[in-house]
């Protein structure tokens, strides 16, 4: 008796739906991609109960005739690829031909479309075509999806709350708006408008809609290219951060993707400018030849494969780092009214504001590191805001592209043995004496190490570290990576490696722990970057050799801290990303004292 059966169309469509239609947000993503591929310039999305009850997507794209409207519900039917050669250069967002039949197999789906000549309405219920009729419509396509997963309760019970599913939809639509500012998006959830963009082609305008106008004021433009890639976008200054990586958005040829290595390259560009566990707001659009990217990797098209990924990673690092260098400025302090509740409660608020309490004032100083709520206004309805954005684009950016000169500071006193107070024309500077000397020592040690890189010393007792069998078999590969130090490891037994010579600079760190970390990273097959690990060690050394808190300094010592900091290539942050000083502006002081 035969055990292998040919699956019918309905069953295969439902299996495909499990890959393509994981939740309502996946349906919205697939249908918006189809609308964009149909050259739509305006897309409306209406959802009820997180899309579980109803999803309606309206676009003004090319539309379809009667024949194509019916074919669109056939499995593997698509207008975007015809031959195997087309797979090598895919320029569209959707191409697999599975979205519509998969969606229709687990819902009641109504398609209303017009190509400018004829209008057609197609109704499909849980994989069965119910009706095909003529129906008047404007050019474009409207798709309504209702009763999602009602006949597949196992799938339905795995959905989360309607509020969560609505949040996923909103997040996806925001990403589409950021990646396609030339398209006007209008999102309505439970009869409430949550996003509306003008489609003017301005990424800055979309940033205002998604993250608020204050976020725009604290971003800088990112531009760069090489022979294969071109990068454009916006990124936040180091003092405007978030608590997770979800605000780093990377788009490949207009396609939203999930990647581990590319966001990591962005963070490498911010290296030494961000505090631990803080992440910037970044939107980067990366364009390249379609032949360099394989988008036919994952059913839902989230994952991609790049032919020259390492080249792109290095380019992202360099472009972000170079554009960021020109934006350095000391964080300024503004004042806000102290809330009625306790100071400790303010520190735990959801806005994650950085607060500095002054017992001499009834106010709490708040640095410019804020988290802003989404803007509630729409530019179409508020033309004055549109003028404001255009004026920001046309005028000089608040953070000039020219590197700022280090301010002239005259030390006045020391506060609590921790901070140096200095005056200048701009106002009052508060210098973190430990962070400032950390930066000075870091750059001094780094220069020494660069100059002494080739100086090796022979060890009377070799440095010995433990290694797994995997590392022992890949010893040649490991030694190739260690040439940057330079270092060479030898096998000593079955589970031990030793180094007979080490660079002179390595005597200033725990060489055994340093080498063990390298071996462990190599064994775990994580991204082994000896240069970055070396930087971490230098930063630790700089910390240990710096002025500690609670040490009283003389005027000459305070002046030396300021003078040494001024000579640094990057004096605004310590190696760990903390600011070395902040500014309370003269205007703020005048305002506080009611002058």
N, C-alpha and C positions, 0 to 999 in steps of 0.2 A: 504493500500500500504506500502510495506516495505521501511524503511528509512535507513537501515544499509546494506552496500555493502561490499563485500570482495575486497580489493584493489588488482590490478594486480601486477605482479612482477616488472614491470618497475616503476610504481608509488611508490611502497614501497622502491625500491632502491634509487629513487631520494630523498625521505624523509630522508632515512638513510644518503644520501650524504650530506644533510644539517647539520648533526651532525658530520660526520667524515671528510668531505671535505669542510671546511669553506673557505679555500683559498689555493693557490698553495703550501704554506709552509706546510699545513696539508697533502697534497699528498706526498710531499717529506718525511715527517716524517713517514708516514705509510709505504711507500715503502722501506725506509732505515731499518725500524724495521723488515720488512719481510726478507730483505737481511741478516741482522745480525742473525736472527733466522735460516736462511739457511746456517749458518757457513761460511759466506763470510769473507775473509781476506783483500779484496780490493774492494772498492766501489767508482764508479765515478758518479758524478752528473753534468749534463749539462742543463742549463736553458736559455731560451730566453724571453725577455720582462717580467722579474719577474716570469717566469713560466706560464704566461697566454697563450702565443703562443705555447710553447713547453717545456716539461720536459723529460729528458732521464736519466735513472738510470741503470748503468751497474754493475753487481757484479760477482764474481767468486765462488758463493756458490754452493749448492748441485744441483740446477736445478730440472726440472720436466720431466716426460715422457708425452706422448701425451694425455693420459686420464686425468692425474692430471692438465695439462695445461688448459683443457676445464672446468674441475670441479672448478678450482680456481675462475671462474667468476660466479659461482652459489652462491646465497645468503646463508649465514651461513655455508659455506663450509670452513673447516680448517683442518690442519694436527696437530694442537697443543693441542687440547683437544678432548677426546672421551667420557668420562663419567662424571657424576656429581662430582665424587671424584677428578677429575683433577682440578676442580675449586678451591679446597682448597690449592693447591700447584702449582701455575702457575710460571714456570721458564722462559717462553718466553716473548718477548716484545709485540707481537701481538697475538691475540687469538680469536677475536670475529667473524672473517669470513665475515666481511662487507666491508673491504677496497677496494678490487679489483672490486666487482660488483658495489659499490657505485661510485667509480672513473669512471668506464666504462659507467655508466648511464648518466654522464654529460660531456663526452669528447669522442674523438676518441683515442682508446687505442690499442696499438700493443704490444704483448708479444712474445718474442723470447727466448726460453729456451732449455737447453740441460742438461741431467743428466749423460752424459758420454757415453750413448748408443744410444739414439735417440734425434733428434732435431726437435722442433715444433714451428711454428709461428701461433699465434691466433690474429685475428683482430676483434675488437668490436667497433661499432659506436653508441654512445648514447644509450647503452643498448641492441642493436641488434647485434648478432654474425654474422659477415660477411664472414669470411673465416678461415679455419684451414688447413694448409699445412705443408709439410716437408720443412725444410730450414736449410742449414748448419750453425753451430754455435759452438763456443768453450763452454766448460762446464761453466754453470752459467746461469744467467737470465738477459735479457735486457728488460726494459719496457719503452715505449715511450707514452707520454700523450700529445695530441694536441687539439687545439680548445676548451679549457676549458670553460664551461658555455655558449657556443655559442647558444645553443637552450634553455637556461634558462636566458634570459636577465635580469630578476629581480635580479638574483644572481650575474650576471656579473657587474651590475652597482654599487654594494656594495663593489666591490674590490677597493683598493686604487691604487695609481700610481705604475707603473712597478718598480720604484726605491724602493718604500716602500716594495712591495711584495718580491723583490730580497733581501732586508735587512732581512726580516723574514726568508727566506730560508737560508741565510748565518748564521744567528744566530742559527737556528736549527742544521745545519751541524756542526758548531763549538761545540755545546753542545754534539753532538754525538762523535766528536773527543776527547773531554775532558773525556767523560764517557767510551770510548773504545779506549784507546791509542794503543791497540794491533791490530787495524784495520787501514789500510791505506786509507785515504779519499782524494779524488781529486775533488774539486768543481770549475766549470767553469760557469761564468755568462756572457751572451752576448759575448761569445768567449774570455773572459778575465779570466785568472786563478786567483782566490782569496784565495784559501786554498789548501795546499797539505801537508799531513803528511806521515811519513815513515812507520807507523805501527810497530815500534820497541817495543812498550809496555811502552815507557817512557812518563809519564805525564809531565815531565819537558820539553821535546821536543815539546809537543803539546802546552804548555803554551807559549813557545817562538813563535810558529807560530801564536797563537791567540792574545797575548798581548805584544810580543816583548821581547828581551833578557834582557833589563833592569828591566822588571817586574820580571823575574826569579831571578835576583840577589837580589831582595828585598822581597823574599818569604821565608817561613819556612815550614818544613814538619809537617803534623798533623797526629798523630797515636794514636789510643786508642781502647779499646774494653772492653766488659763485657761478661756475659754469653750468651747474645742474639744478640749483635750487634758488628760489627767491622768497625772502621772508619779509612780511609786513605785519604791523599790528600795534597794539598798545600794551604797556606793562605798568604796574604800580611802582611808586617809589618805595624804598625799603621800610618807611615808617607806616605804610598802609598795607597791612597783612591780614591773613585769615588763619584759622587754627587747623585747616586741612588742605589737601592738594586739589580739592574739587573746583577751585577757581582758576586752575591752569587749563586753559582751553587751547587745543592745537587742532587745526583743520588742514587736511591734505587735499589740495585741489577742490576745496569747498566741502569735503567730506569729513564729518565728525568721526573720530577714531578713539579707541582706547589703547594706550601704550604705557609701558613702564619706563622705557629708556628715554623717550623724548622729553617727558616732563622732568626727568632727572637731569637732562642736559640744561633745561631752563634753570633749575636750581643751582647747577654748577656755575651758571653765569652770574647768579646772585651770591655766590659763595663769599663769605666773610662780611656780607652786608646785612644778613638776616639773623635774628636770634633763633636759637634752637626751637624746633617744632612750630615755627611760624612760616607761612607760605604767601607768596605774592599773588595778586590778581593779574593774570596774563591772558591775552588773546592774540594768538599768532596764526596768520594764514600763510600756509606754505604751498607754493605752486611749483610744479615740476613737470617734466615730460611724463605722459601717462605710461610710457613703456618702462619707467623705473619703479613702478609700484604695482603690486598684485593685490587687487581688492577682492579676488575670488577665493578668499581663505575661510570666511566664516559665514554661515547662513544669514545672520542678521547684519552682516557687513560692518561690524564694529572693528574687527581686527584686519590689519593689512600686513604685507610683507614688502620691504624696501630693498632694492638692489644695492644701494650705497648708503646704508643706514648710519654707519659710523661717520661717514663724511658729513651727513646732515647733523648728527649730534655735535660734532666739533663746530660746525657753522653756527648752530643755535647758541652754543656756549659763547663763542666769540662775539656774535652780533649782540646778544643781550648784555654781555660784560662791557663791550665798547660803548654801547648806547647808554648804559647805566653810569659809566664813569663821569660823563659830562653833567650828570644831574645832582651831584653831591651838594648837600646843604645841611646845616645843623637843624634838627627838629625844633620847631617853635612851640612855645607854650601859650595856650589861650585859657581864659577863665570861664567857668560855668558856675551857676548857682548851686550851692551845696544843698542836696536834698534833705528832707526832714528826717529821714531814717538815718541809722548809724553809718559811720564811715566804713565799718567792716562789711556791712550789707552792700554798699556801693561797689566794693571790690569784687563781689561775687555776682554782680549783675550780668545778664546775658550779653550786654553790649561790649563786655570785655575792655572797658576803657582803662587807660593807664592814668592813675591818679597820684598826685603829690599833695599831701596835706600841709597847710601852713597854719600854725596856731595863731598867727598875727592877723589872719584874715577870715572873714565869714564865708569865703568862697573856696572852692577846690580847683586847683589848676589841673587842666586836662591836656595832655599832649595831643598832637595832631594824629595820633594813631587811633582812629575811630572805626566803628563798623556801622555803616549807614543802611537804613532800610531802603527797600526798593522805591524808586520815585513813583508817585501816583499820578503825575501829570502826563499829558499827551501833547507832543509838539504841534500836531495839527490843530489842536484846540487852544494852544498857548503860543502864538507866534512870537511873543516877546522872548520866550526861552530859546526859540530857534535862532533868533538874532544873537542871543548871548553865546550860543555854541559856535556860530559862525564867527563871532568876534574873537573867540578863543583861538579858532583855527587860523584866522588871518593875522592876529596880533602876535607879539612875541609870547612864547610860552612862559608861564610863571617860573618855570625852572629852565634857565637858558641852556642852549646846547653848548655854550662855551663853558669850560671848566671854571668854577668859581674860585676866586682868590681867597686864601686863608685869611680870616678876619684878624684885625689888629686887636690883641687882648692885653690889658694891663691888670695883673693880679692885684686883688684888694685884700683878701683874707681867705681863711680856710674854715669850712663848716663841718663841725663834729669830727674832724680828723679824717674826712672822707672825700669832701668836694672842695675844689678851688673856685672861688668866686672872682670873676674878672670883669672889668668894664670895657666897653667899646662904644663907638658911635651908634651901633645898632641897638644896644641895650645891655642887659646883664647876662653874661655867660656863666653857666654852671658846668664845671669840668669834673668828670669822674677820674680821679687821680690814678686809680688802678687801671681802668680801661685805657686811659691815655698812654700810660707807660707800656701796657701790653702791646699796643700798636707800635710804639717806638722800638721795643725789643724784638718784636716779630720781624719787622723789616730789617733790623740790624743782623739778627741771626740768619735770616734767609739769605742776605747778601754774603755773609761769611760762609754759609754752606755752599752757595753757588761758586764762590772763589776756591773753596777747599774740596770740591767734589772729587777731584782726581787724587787727593792725598790719602794714601792708604797706610794703615798700620798693621803689623803682624801681631797676632795675639799669642801670648805665651801659653794660655789655655784657650783653645778654640771655643767659640760660642756654639752651644749644642741645643737643638730644639727637636721636639717630637713631630713625627709626620706619619700619615696613614699610608697604606699600601698604594692607594691611588696617587698620592703625591710622589712616592718613590718611583713609580713607573713613569711619571711625567716630569722627571727631574730636568731633562734638557729644556722642556717648555718653560719650567719655572725659572731656570737660569737666564733664559732669553728675556723674560720679563724683568729680572732683577738687575739687568745691565744698566738701568737708569741710575742706580745708586752710586757707584757700581758695586755689585756683590756677586759672589759665586758660592754655591752650596755644594757640599760633597756628601755622599752617602756614607753612613757609619753604622753598619748593622742593617737590620731589616726595618726599623721604625725610627731611626735617628738621622738627622742631617746636621752638619756642622759647617761653620764658616771660620776659616783660618785667618782671614784678613777682613777688616771693616774700615769704612771711611772714617777719617779723623773726627768729623762732626758727630758721628754716632756715639762717641764716648759720653756725650752730654745727655743721652737718654738711656733708658733701660734697654740695652741692645737685645737681650734675650726676649723680653716681652715684645719688642718691636718686631723681631723676626718671627716670633710665634704668631703674631697677628697676621703677618703676611702669609705664612703657611696656611693658617686656618681659613683665610679668605680665599686663597687659591684652591684649597680642598673643597670648599663649599660651592665652588664654581660661580661665585658672585662676581660682579664687575670689579676686578682687581686693578686699582689705579694707584700704583706706588707713589706717584707725585702727590695725590691728594692725601694719602696716609702720611706722607712726609710732612705736608703742611700742618696736619693735625698735631704731629709730634712737635713741630716748631712752635705752634701756638701754645701747647702745653708748657714748653720750656719758657716761652715769653711770659706766661702767667706766673710761673714759679719765681722768676727773676724780677718781678715788678713790685712797685710800691704797694703795700698792703693798706687796707682800711685801718682806721684808728691810729695812723702814724701822723704825728704833728710835723708839718713842714715849715722850714724857714721861708722868708720871702724869696731868697735866691733859689731855693729848691723849687718853689712854685713857678718862678720865672723860667727855670731850666726845663720843667715839664712842658710849658707852653712853647718854648723855643724848639725843643726836640720834636714835639708834635707837628709843628709848622713845617718841618723839613721832610715829613713823611710823604710818600707818594699818594697814600689814601688815609688822611688823618681823621676821617669822620666816624669810623667804626673800629672797634677792637677786632681781633681775628675771629672771635666767636659771633660777631654780628651786632653787639651792643653799641649804642652811640657813645662816643667819647665825650661829647658835650652837648648841651641844649641851650637855647636862647630864649630869654624872656624879653620881648621887644620893648623898646622905649615907648611906643604907642600903647602897648598893653599896660605898662606901668602908669602912664598918664591917665588912662581910662580907669584903672583900679583906684587911684588916689583922687579921682574926681577933679582933675586939673582942667 
